[in-house]
Amino acid sequence: MDTTKTLFIIDDDEDDQLFINEAMRDLKIPFKCFYANNGEAALKQLKDESIPLPDFIFLDLNMPKLNGKDCLVEIKKLPRYSGVPLIIYTTSSNQKDRQEIMKLGAHYFLTKPTRISDLCNCLINVFSMDWKQLAR
């Protein structure tokens, strides 16, 4: 059984992309990552059914071209991803943002931690959740 996690990270900040990679290596979890630097590029990749279905999508809110909120709305229209946990990964800790994003269909809201150990703990939490009842 393959335990490799496949992550699709949609974030315009390359340092934040690398931060997740570093945390995964620290956790010693086998993983593969696909990346998009903005919402438009992400949707183009997600509509290409030749790319592997990710186990998790991490989506930043503040991006150029198509922001995370609008990207989330579009991803929710793609039936192929109805069973994929969509994690908002953002610098925002605003409760209003959190409520709005969850109403739009995100599965989890994660404020970007500043320490790698905190991100590791957050990822352990995300990966240990029971995501089987996702399609909604």
DSSP file (Angstrom, degrees, kcal/mol; ACC not computed):
  #  RESIDUE AA STRUCTURE BP1 BP2  ACC     N-H-->O    O-->H-N    N-H-->O    O-->H-N    TCO  KAPPA ALPHA  PHI   PSI    X-CA   Y-CA   Z-CA
    1    1 A M              0   0    0      0, 0.0     2,-0.5     0, 0.0     0, 0.0   0.000 360.0 360.0 360.0 129.3    0.0    0.0    0.0
    2    2 A D        -     0   0    0      1,-0.1     0, 0.0     2,-0.1     0, 0.0  -0.659 360.0-179.5 -81.5 121.7    1.4    3.4   -1.1
    3    3 A T        +     0   0    0     -2,-0.5     2,-0.2     2,-0.1    -1,-0.1   0.293  38.2 128.2-102.4   8.5    1.5    5.8    1.9
    4    4 A T        -     0   0    0     27,-0.1     2,-0.4    25,-0.1    27,-0.3  -0.466  54.4-138.2 -66.4 131.5    3.0    8.7   -0.2
    5    5 A K  E     -a   31   0A   0     25,-2.8    27,-2.5    -2,-0.2     2,-0.6  -0.783   9.1-152.0 -91.3 132.9    0.9   11.9    0.2
    6    6 A T  E     -a   32   0A   0     -2,-0.4    49,-2.6    25,-0.2    50,-1.6  -0.935  16.7-171.3-107.0 120.2    0.3   13.9   -2.9
    7    7 A L  E     -ab  33  56A   0     25,-3.0    27,-2.5    -2,-0.6     2,-0.6  -0.904  18.0-158.3-114.7 137.4   -0.1   17.6   -2.2
    8    8 A F  E     -ab  34  57A   0     48,-2.3    50,-2.7    -2,-0.4     2,-0.6  -0.966  17.5-164.8-111.0 114.2   -1.2   20.3   -4.6
    9    9 A I  E     -ab  35  58A   0     25,-2.9    27,-1.9    -2,-0.6     2,-0.7  -0.888   8.6-170.8-107.3 118.4    0.0   23.6   -3.2
   10   10 A I  E     +ab  36  59A   0     48,-3.4    50,-2.7    -2,-0.6     2,-0.3  -0.896  35.8 126.3-110.4 101.8   -1.5   26.8   -4.7
   11   11 A D        -     0   0    0     25,-2.1    25,-0.1    -2,-0.7    27,-0.1  -0.955  53.4-147.1-160.3 132.8    0.5   29.7   -3.3
   12   12 A D  S    S+     0   0    0     -2,-0.3     2,-0.8    50,-0.3    25,-0.1   0.572  82.6  85.1 -80.8  -8.3    2.3   32.6   -4.9
   13   13 A D    >>  -     0   0    0      1,-0.2     4,-1.7     2,-0.0     3,-0.6  -0.838  61.7-164.1 -99.7 108.4    5.0   32.7   -2.2
   14   14 A E  H 3> S+     0   0    0     -2,-0.8     4,-2.6     1,-0.2     5,-0.2   0.838  89.0  60.1 -60.4 -34.0    7.7   30.2   -3.1
   15   15 A D  H 3> S+     0   0    0      1,-0.2     4,-1.9     2,-0.2    -1,-0.2   0.889 104.5  49.5 -61.6 -38.5    9.0   30.3    0.5
   16   16 A D  H <> S+     0   0    0     -3,-0.6     4,-1.5     2,-0.2    -1,-0.2   0.862 109.5  51.8 -69.4 -34.8    5.6   29.1    1.8
   17   17 A Q  H  X S+     0   0    0     -4,-1.7     4,-1.7     1,-0.2    -2,-0.2   0.939 112.3  45.7 -62.3 -46.5    5.7   26.2   -0.8
   18   18 A L  H  X S+     0   0    0     -4,-2.6     4,-2.7     1,-0.2    -2,-0.2   0.814 105.0  62.3 -67.5 -30.5    9.1   25.2    0.5
   19   19 A F  H  X S+     0   0    0     -4,-1.9     4,-2.2     2,-0.2    -1,-0.2   0.899 104.2  47.5 -62.2 -42.5    8.0   25.5    4.1
   20   20 A I  H  X S+     0   0    0     -4,-1.5     4,-2.5     2,-0.2    -1,-0.2   0.920 111.2  51.7 -64.7 -42.9    5.5   22.7    3.6
   21   21 A N  H  X S+     0   0    0     -4,-1.7     4,-2.3     1,-0.2    -2,-0.2   0.923 109.7  49.3 -58.0 -45.0    8.1   20.6    1.9
   22   22 A E  H  X S+     0   0    0     -4,-2.7     4,-2.5     1,-0.2    -1,-0.2   0.908 110.6  49.9 -62.3 -42.9   10.5   21.1    4.8
   23   23 A A  H  X S+     0   0    0     -4,-2.2     4,-2.2     2,-0.2    -1,-0.2   0.911 109.5  51.3 -63.3 -42.0    7.8   20.2    7.3
   24   24 A M  H  X>S+     0   0    0     -4,-2.5     5,-2.0     1,-0.2     4,-0.6   0.908 111.1  48.0 -62.4 -41.1    7.0   17.0    5.3
   25   25 A R  H ><5S+     0   0    0     -4,-2.3     3,-0.9     1,-0.2    -2,-0.2   0.918 110.6  51.4 -65.0 -42.2   10.6   16.0    5.3
   26   26 A D  H 3<5S+     0   0    0     -4,-2.5    -2,-0.2     1,-0.3    -1,-0.2   0.863 110.6  49.0 -61.5 -35.6   10.9   16.7    9.0
   27   27 A L  H 3<5S-     0   0    0     -4,-2.2    -1,-0.3    -5,-0.2    -2,-0.2   0.590 107.3-131.3 -78.8 -10.2    7.9   14.5    9.6
   28   28 A K  T <<5 +     0   0    0     -3,-0.9    -3,-0.2    -4,-0.6    -2,-0.1   0.857  53.9 150.8  59.7  37.2    9.5   11.8    7.4
   29   29 A I      < -     0   0    0     -5,-2.0    -1,-0.2   -25,-0.0    -2,-0.1  -0.885  50.3-121.9 -97.9 122.4    6.2   11.4    5.5
   30   30 A P        +     0   0    0      0, 0.0   -25,-2.8     0, 0.0     2,-0.3  -0.435  48.1 165.7 -62.3 135.1    6.8   10.3    1.9
   31   31 A F  E     -a    5   0A   0    -27,-0.3     2,-0.3    -2,-0.1   -25,-0.2  -0.984  35.5-155.4-151.8 159.2    5.3   13.0   -0.4
   32   32 A K  E     -a    6   0A   0    -27,-2.5   -25,-3.0    -2,-0.3     2,-0.4  -0.982  21.2-157.1-130.0 143.0    5.0   14.4   -3.9
   33   33 A C  E     -a    7   0A   0     -2,-0.3     2,-0.3   -27,-0.2   -25,-0.2  -0.960  12.0-169.1-125.6 143.2    4.0   18.0   -4.5
   34   34 A F  E     -a    8   0A   0    -27,-2.5   -25,-2.9    -2,-0.4     2,-0.3  -0.927  21.1-156.4-118.5 150.4    2.5   19.8   -7.5
   35   35 A Y  E     -a    9   0A   0     -2,-0.3     2,-0.3   -27,-0.2   -25,-0.2  -0.926  20.9-177.1-132.8 151.4    2.5   23.6   -7.4
   36   36 A A  E     -a   10   0A   0    -27,-1.9   -25,-2.1    -2,-0.3     3,-0.1  -0.977  17.4-152.2-141.0 141.5    0.6   26.6   -8.9
   37   37 A N  S    S+     0   0    0     -2,-0.3     2,-0.3   -27,-0.2   -27,-0.1   0.471  78.7  13.2 -93.6  -3.4    1.6   30.2   -8.3
   38   38 A N  S  > S-     0   0    0    -27,-0.1     4,-2.1    25,-0.1     5,-0.1  -0.976  82.2 -98.9-161.6 168.8   -1.9   31.7   -8.7
   39   39 A G  H  > S+     0   0    0     27,-1.2     4,-2.5    25,-0.7     5,-0.2   0.857 117.3  54.3 -64.4 -37.5   -5.5   30.6   -9.0
   40   40 A E  H  > S+     0   0    0     24,-0.3     4,-2.0     2,-0.2    -1,-0.2   0.943 111.0  45.0 -62.3 -47.5   -5.6   30.8  -12.8
   41   41 A A  H  > S+     0   0    0      1,-0.2     4,-2.1     2,-0.2    -1,-0.2   0.887 112.0  54.3 -63.4 -38.4   -2.7   28.4  -13.2
   42   42 A A  H  X S+     0   0    0     -4,-2.1     4,-2.9     1,-0.2     5,-0.2   0.935 108.1  47.6 -61.5 -47.3   -4.1   26.1  -10.5
   43   43 A L  H  X S+     0   0    0     -4,-2.5     4,-1.9     1,-0.2    -1,-0.2   0.884 109.1  54.2 -63.8 -37.8   -7.4   25.8  -12.3
   44   44 A K  H  X S+     0   0    0     -4,-2.0     4,-0.5    -5,-0.2    -1,-0.2   0.932 113.2  42.9 -60.5 -44.8   -5.7   25.1  -15.6
   45   45 A Q  H >< S+     0   0    0     -4,-2.1     3,-1.0     1,-0.2     6,-0.3   0.908 112.3  53.0 -67.9 -41.4   -3.7   22.2  -13.9
   46   46 A L  H 3< S+     0   0    0     -4,-2.9    -1,-0.2     1,-0.3    -2,-0.2   0.807 105.3  54.6 -66.6 -28.7   -6.8   20.9  -12.1
   47   47 A K  H 3< S+     0   0    0     -4,-1.9     2,-1.0    -5,-0.2    -1,-0.3   0.642  87.9  89.6 -78.5 -13.8   -8.8   20.7  -15.2
   48   48 A D    X<  -     0   0    0     -3,-1.0     3,-1.8    -4,-0.5    -1,-0.1  -0.745  64.2-164.9 -83.9 102.5   -6.0   18.6  -16.8
   49   49 A E  T 3  S+     0   0    0     -2,-1.0    -1,-0.2     1,-0.3     4,-0.1   0.502  77.4  76.9 -73.1  -1.0   -7.2   15.1  -15.8
   50   50 A S  T 3  S+     0   0    0      2,-0.1    -1,-0.3     3,-0.0     3,-0.1   0.681  76.7  88.2 -80.6 -16.1   -3.8   13.6  -16.7
   51   51 A I  S <  S-     0   0    0     -3,-1.8     0, 0.0    -6,-0.3     0, 0.0  -0.593  94.3 -98.9 -79.7 145.9   -2.3   15.0  -13.5
   52   52 A P        -     0   0    0      0, 0.0    -1,-0.1     0, 0.0    -2,-0.1  -0.275  38.3-103.8 -62.8 147.1   -2.6   12.7  -10.5
   53   53 A L        -     0   0    0     -4,-0.1   -47,-0.1     1,-0.1     2,-0.0  -0.590  42.2-130.1 -69.7 122.3   -5.5   13.3   -8.1
   54   54 A P        -     0   0    0      0, 0.0   -47,-0.2     0, 0.0     3,-0.1  -0.357   5.1-139.6 -74.2 156.7   -3.9   14.9   -5.0
   55   55 A D  S    S+     0   0    0    -49,-2.6     2,-0.3     1,-0.3   -48,-0.2   0.780  89.7  13.4 -79.0 -29.8   -4.6   13.7   -1.5
   56   56 A F  E     -b    7   0A   0    -50,-1.6   -48,-2.3    28,-0.2     2,-0.5  -0.996  63.3-149.6-146.9 144.4   -4.8   17.3   -0.3
   57   57 A I  E     -bc   8  86A   0     28,-2.6    30,-3.5    -2,-0.3     2,-0.5  -0.982  10.9-162.6-114.2 125.3   -5.1   20.8   -1.8
   58   58 A F  E     -bc   9  87A   0    -50,-2.7   -48,-3.4    -2,-0.5     2,-0.5  -0.945  13.9-171.6-106.8 121.5   -3.5   23.6    0.1
   59   59 A L  E     -bc  10  88A   0     28,-3.0    30,-2.5    -2,-0.5     2,-0.2  -0.958  14.3-148.6-125.6 120.8   -4.8   27.0   -1.1
   60   60 A D        -     0   0    0    -50,-2.7    30,-0.2    -2,-0.5     3,-0.1  -0.527   8.1-147.7 -78.5 151.0   -3.6   30.5   -0.2
   61   61 A L  S    S+     0   0    0     28,-0.2     7,-2.8     1,-0.2     2,-1.0   0.868  81.8  62.3 -86.4 -40.5   -6.1   33.3   -0.1
   62   62 A N  S    S+     0   0    0      5,-0.2   -50,-0.3     6,-0.1    -1,-0.2  -0.741  70.8 131.9 -98.3  97.0   -4.0   36.2   -1.2
   63   63 A M        -     0   0    0     -2,-1.0   -25,-0.1    -3,-0.1     2,-0.1  -0.956  52.7-105.5-140.3 157.5   -2.7   35.6   -4.7
   64   64 A P  S    S+     0   0    0      0, 0.0     2,-2.7     0, 0.0   -25,-0.7  -0.323  93.4  15.6 -76.9 166.9   -2.5   37.5   -8.0
   65   65 A K  S    S+     0   0    0    -27,-0.1     2,-0.3   -26,-0.1   -27,-0.1  -0.326 137.4  16.3  70.6 -58.5   -4.7   36.9  -11.1
   66   66 A L  S    S-     0   0    0     -2,-2.7   -27,-1.2     4,-0.0   -26,-0.1  -0.912  85.4-137.1-144.5 113.3   -7.3   34.9   -9.2
   67   67 A N     >  -     0   0    0     -2,-0.3     4,-2.5   -29,-0.1    -5,-0.2  -0.114  27.3-102.3 -70.8 170.3   -7.4   35.0   -5.5
   68   68 A G  H  > S+     0   0    0     -7,-2.8     4,-2.8     1,-0.2    -7,-0.2   0.849 118.2  54.5 -62.8 -37.8   -7.9   32.0   -3.2
   69   69 A K  H  > S+     0   0    0     -8,-0.5     4,-1.9     2,-0.2    -1,-0.2   0.944 113.0  42.1 -63.0 -47.5  -11.6   32.7   -2.5
   70   70 A D  H  > S+     0   0    0      1,-0.2     4,-1.8     2,-0.2    -2,-0.2   0.875 114.3  52.3 -67.1 -36.5  -12.5   32.8   -6.2
   71   71 A C  H  X S+     0   0    0     -4,-2.5     4,-2.8     2,-0.2    -2,-0.2   0.913 106.8  53.5 -63.7 -42.5  -10.3   29.8   -6.9
   72   72 A L  H  X S+     0   0    0     -4,-2.8     4,-2.3     1,-0.2    -2,-0.2   0.926 106.6  51.8 -56.9 -47.2  -12.0   27.9   -4.1
   73   73 A V  H  < S+     0   0    0     -4,-1.9     4,-0.5     1,-0.2    -1,-0.2   0.903 112.8  45.7 -57.5 -42.4  -15.4   28.6   -5.7
   74   74 A E  H >< S+     0   0    0     -4,-1.8     3,-1.1     1,-0.2     4,-0.3   0.892 110.1  52.6 -71.1 -39.5  -14.2   27.3   -9.1
   75   75 A I  H >< S+     0   0    0     -4,-2.8     3,-2.1     1,-0.3     6,-0.3   0.897 102.2  60.3 -62.4 -38.9  -12.5   24.2   -7.6
   76   76 A K  T 3< S+     0   0    0     -4,-2.3    -1,-0.3     1,-0.3    -2,-0.2   0.700  98.2  60.0 -63.1 -18.0  -15.8   23.3   -5.9
   77   77 A K  T <  S+     0   0    0     -3,-1.1    -1,-0.3    -4,-0.5    -2,-0.2   0.546  85.3  88.8 -83.8  -8.4  -17.4   23.1   -9.4
   78   78 A L    X   -     0   0    0     -3,-2.1     3,-2.0    -4,-0.3     4,-0.2  -0.800  64.1-160.7 -96.7 104.7  -15.0   20.4  -10.4
   79   79 A P  G >  S+     0   0    0      0, 0.0     3,-1.8     0, 0.0     4,-0.3   0.788  84.6  69.9 -56.8 -30.2  -16.6   17.0   -9.5
   80   80 A R  G 3  S+     0   0    0      1,-0.3     3,-0.3     2,-0.1    -2,-0.0   0.783 102.3  45.2 -57.9 -27.0  -13.2   15.2   -9.7
   81   81 A Y  G X  S+     0   0    0     -3,-2.0     3,-1.7    -6,-0.3    -1,-0.3   0.258  76.8 107.0-103.9  11.0  -12.1   17.0   -6.5
   82   82 A S  T <  S+     0   0    0     -3,-1.8    54,-0.2     1,-0.3    -1,-0.2   0.779  85.8  44.0 -63.1 -25.4  -15.2   16.6   -4.4
   83   83 A G  T 3  S+     0   0    0     -3,-0.3    -1,-0.3    -4,-0.3    51,-0.2   0.300  92.1  99.3-100.9   8.9  -13.4   14.0   -2.2
   84   84 A V  S <  S-     0   0    0     -3,-1.7     2,-0.2    50,-0.1   -28,-0.2  -0.851  79.0-119.0 -99.6 123.7  -10.2   15.9   -1.9
   85   85 A P        -     0   0    0      0, 0.0   -28,-2.6     0, 0.0     2,-0.7  -0.412  24.5-151.9 -60.7 128.0   -9.7   17.9    1.4
   86   86 A L  E     -c   57   0A   0     19,-0.2    21,-2.3   -30,-0.2    22,-1.3  -0.908  11.9-166.9-108.5 109.4   -9.3   21.5    0.5
   87   87 A I  E     -cd  58 108A   0    -30,-3.5   -28,-3.0    -2,-0.7     2,-0.5  -0.854  15.5-141.6-102.1 118.8   -7.1   23.3    3.1
   88   88 A I  E     -cd  59 109A   0     20,-3.0    22,-3.4    -2,-0.6     2,-0.6  -0.712  19.6-171.0 -77.7 125.4   -7.0   27.0    3.2
   89   89 A Y  E     + d   0 110A   0    -30,-2.5     2,-0.3    -2,-0.5    22,-0.2  -0.906  26.4 141.8-124.1  97.8   -3.4   27.9    4.0
   90   90 A T  E     - d   0 111A   0     20,-2.1    22,-3.5    -2,-0.6   -30,-0.1  -0.882  62.8-122.6-141.6 161.6   -3.2   31.6    4.7
   91   91 A T  S    S+     0   0    0     -2,-0.3     2,-0.1    20,-0.2    20,-0.1   0.656  82.9 104.5 -77.5 -15.8   -1.6   34.4    6.8
   92   92 A S        +     0   0    0      1,-0.1    -2,-0.2    18,-0.1    20,-0.1  -0.420  38.8 173.2 -70.2 137.3   -5.1   35.5    7.7
   93   93 A S        +     0   0    0     -2,-0.1     2,-0.3    18,-0.1    -1,-0.1   0.112  35.8 136.5-121.1  16.1   -6.4   34.7   11.2
   94   94 A N     >  -     0   0    0      1,-0.1     4,-2.3     2,-0.0     5,-0.1  -0.484  51.2-146.9 -69.5 125.0   -9.5   36.8   10.7
   95   95 A Q  H  > S+     0   0    0     -2,-0.3     4,-2.6     1,-0.2     5,-0.2   0.849  99.1  55.8 -62.8 -35.3  -12.7   35.0   12.0
   96   96 A K  H  > S+     0   0    0      2,-0.2     4,-2.5     1,-0.2    -1,-0.2   0.921 107.9  48.4 -63.6 -43.7  -14.8   36.6    9.3
   97   97 A D  H  > S+     0   0    0      1,-0.2     4,-2.8     2,-0.2     5,-0.3   0.940 111.4  51.1 -58.2 -47.4  -12.5   35.2    6.6
   98   98 A R  H  X S+     0   0    0     -4,-2.3     4,-2.3     1,-0.2    -2,-0.2   0.925 111.8  45.7 -57.8 -47.9  -12.6   31.8    8.2
   99   99 A Q  H  X S+     0   0    0     -4,-2.6     4,-2.0     1,-0.2    -1,-0.2   0.920 114.4  47.9 -63.8 -44.3  -16.4   31.8    8.4
  100  100 A E  H  X S+     0   0    0     -4,-2.5     4,-1.5     1,-0.2    -2,-0.2   0.923 112.8  48.1 -62.8 -44.7  -16.8   32.9    4.8
  101  101 A I  H  <>S+     0   0    0     -4,-2.8     5,-1.9     1,-0.2     4,-0.5   0.895 110.7  50.5 -65.1 -41.0  -14.3   30.4    3.4
  102  102 A M  H ><5S+     0   0    0     -4,-2.3     3,-1.0    -5,-0.3    -1,-0.2   0.882 108.3  53.1 -66.6 -36.6  -15.9   27.5    5.3
  103  103 A K  H 3<5S+     0   0    0     -4,-2.0    -1,-0.2     1,-0.2    -2,-0.2   0.829 104.0  57.7 -64.7 -31.1  -19.3   28.5    3.9
  104  104 A L  T 3<5S-     0   0    0     -4,-1.5    -1,-0.2    -5,-0.2    -2,-0.2   0.572 130.2 -93.0 -78.0  -8.4  -17.8   28.4    0.4
  105  105 A G  T < 5S+     0   0    0     -3,-1.0   -19,-0.2    -4,-0.5    -3,-0.2   0.522  70.7 149.4 114.6   5.4  -16.8   24.8    0.9
  106  106 A A      < -     0   0    0     -5,-1.9    -1,-0.3     1,-0.1   -19,-0.2  -0.384  37.2-148.5 -64.5 152.0  -13.3   24.7    2.3
  107  107 A H  S    S+     0   0    0    -21,-2.3     2,-0.3     1,-0.3   -20,-0.2   0.685  74.5  10.4 -95.5 -21.6  -12.7   21.7    4.6
  108  108 A Y  E     -d   87   0A   0    -22,-1.3   -20,-3.0    -7,-0.1     2,-0.5  -0.985  59.7-145.6-158.7 146.0  -10.1   23.3    6.9
  109  109 A F  E     -d   88   0A   0     -2,-0.3     2,-0.5   -22,-0.2   -20,-0.2  -0.970  20.1-177.5-120.4 116.2   -8.7   26.7    7.6
  110  110 A L  E     -d   89   0A   0    -22,-3.4   -20,-2.1    -2,-0.5     2,-0.4  -0.952  18.7-146.4-120.8 115.0   -5.0   26.8    8.6
  111  111 A T  E     -d   90   0A   0     -2,-0.5   -20,-0.2   -22,-0.2   -18,-0.1  -0.680  39.1-103.7 -76.6 128.6   -3.3   30.1    9.5
  112  112 A K        -     0   0    0    -22,-3.5    -1,-0.1    -2,-0.4     2,-0.1  -0.309  36.6-139.9 -58.2 119.5    0.3   29.8    8.3
  113  113 A P        -     0   0    0      0, 0.0    -1,-0.1     0, 0.0    -3,-0.0  -0.397   4.0-142.3 -75.4 160.6    2.5   29.2   11.3
  114  114 A T  S    S+     0   0    0     -2,-0.1     2,-0.4     1,-0.0    -2,-0.1   0.618  81.2  65.3 -97.6 -15.5    5.9   30.9   11.5
  115  115 A R  S  > S-     0   0    0      1,-0.1     4,-2.0     0, 0.0     3,-0.3  -0.885  75.8-136.5-111.6 140.6    7.8   28.0   13.1
  116  116 A I  H  > S+     0   0    0     -2,-0.4     4,-2.6     1,-0.2     5,-0.2   0.864 105.9  57.0 -61.3 -37.1    8.4   24.7   11.3
  117  117 A S  H  > S+     0   0    0      1,-0.2     4,-2.0     2,-0.2    -1,-0.2   0.879 106.9  49.4 -63.8 -36.5    7.5   22.7   14.5
  118  118 A D  H  > S+     0   0    0     -3,-0.3     4,-2.3     2,-0.2    -1,-0.2   0.901 110.7  49.4 -68.0 -40.5    4.1   24.4   14.5
  119  119 A L  H  X S+     0   0    0     -4,-2.0     4,-2.8     2,-0.2     5,-0.2   0.908 108.4  54.1 -64.6 -40.5    3.5   23.6   10.9
  120  120 A C  H  X S+     0   0    0     -4,-2.6     4,-2.5     1,-0.2    -2,-0.2   0.932 109.5  47.8 -57.4 -46.1    4.5   20.0   11.5
  121  121 A N  H  X S+     0   0    0     -4,-2.0     4,-2.0     1,-0.2    -1,-0.2   0.900 111.6  50.3 -62.6 -41.0    1.9   19.8   14.3
  122  122 A C  H  X S+     0   0    0     -4,-2.3     4,-2.6     2,-0.2    -2,-0.2   0.914 111.0  48.8 -62.9 -43.2   -0.7   21.3   12.0
  123  123 A L  H  X S+     0   0    0     -4,-2.8     4,-3.0     2,-0.2     5,-0.2   0.897 108.4  53.2 -66.0 -40.1    0.1   18.8    9.2
  124  124 A I  H  X S+     0   0    0     -4,-2.5     4,-1.4    -5,-0.2    -1,-0.2   0.928 110.9  48.4 -58.0 -43.6   -0.1   15.9   11.6
  125  125 A N  H  X S+     0   0    0     -4,-2.0     4,-0.6     2,-0.2     3,-0.3   0.936 112.8  46.9 -61.8 -47.8   -3.5   17.1   12.7
  126  126 A V  H >< S+     0   0    0     -4,-2.6     3,-1.0     1,-0.2    -2,-0.2   0.925 113.6  47.7 -61.1 -45.9   -4.7   17.6    9.1
  127  127 A F  H 3< S+     0   0    0     -4,-3.0    -1,-0.2     1,-0.2    -2,-0.2   0.727 109.0  54.3 -71.5 -20.9   -3.4   14.1    8.0
  128  128 A S  H 3< S+     0   0    0     -4,-1.4    -1,-0.2    -3,-0.3    -2,-0.2   0.529  85.3 106.3 -91.9  -4.9   -5.0   12.4   11.0
  129  129 A M  S << S-     0   0    0     -3,-1.0     2,-1.0    -4,-0.6    -3,-0.0  -0.363  79.8-113.1 -71.4 153.7   -8.5   13.7   10.4
  130  130 A D        +     0   0    0      1,-0.1     3,-0.4    -2,-0.1    -1,-0.1  -0.786  40.8 170.2 -88.4 103.9  -11.2   11.4    9.0
  131  131 A W    >   +     0   0    0     -2,-1.0     3,-1.1     1,-0.2    -1,-0.1   0.290  43.7 106.3 -98.1   8.5  -11.8   12.8    5.6
  132  132 A K  T 3  S+     0   0    0      1,-0.3     3,-0.3     2,-0.1    -1,-0.2   0.782  74.7  55.9 -63.2 -28.8  -14.0   10.0    4.2
  133  133 A Q  T 3  S+     0   0    0     -3,-0.4    -1,-0.3     1,-0.2    -2,-0.1  -0.032  76.3 118.1 -93.4  32.1  -17.3   11.9    4.5
  134  134 A L    <   +     0   0    0     -3,-1.1    -1,-0.2   -51,-0.2   -51,-0.1   0.917  34.6  96.8 -69.8 -48.9  -16.1   14.8    2.3
  135  135 A A              0   0    0     -3,-0.3   -52,-0.1     1,-0.2   -53,-0.1  -0.188 360.0 360.0 -55.2 117.6  -18.3   14.9   -0.8
  136  136 A R              0   0    0    -54,-0.2    -1,-0.2   -31,-0.1   -53,-0.1   0.325 360.0 360.0-143.1 360.0  -20.9   17.5   -0.1
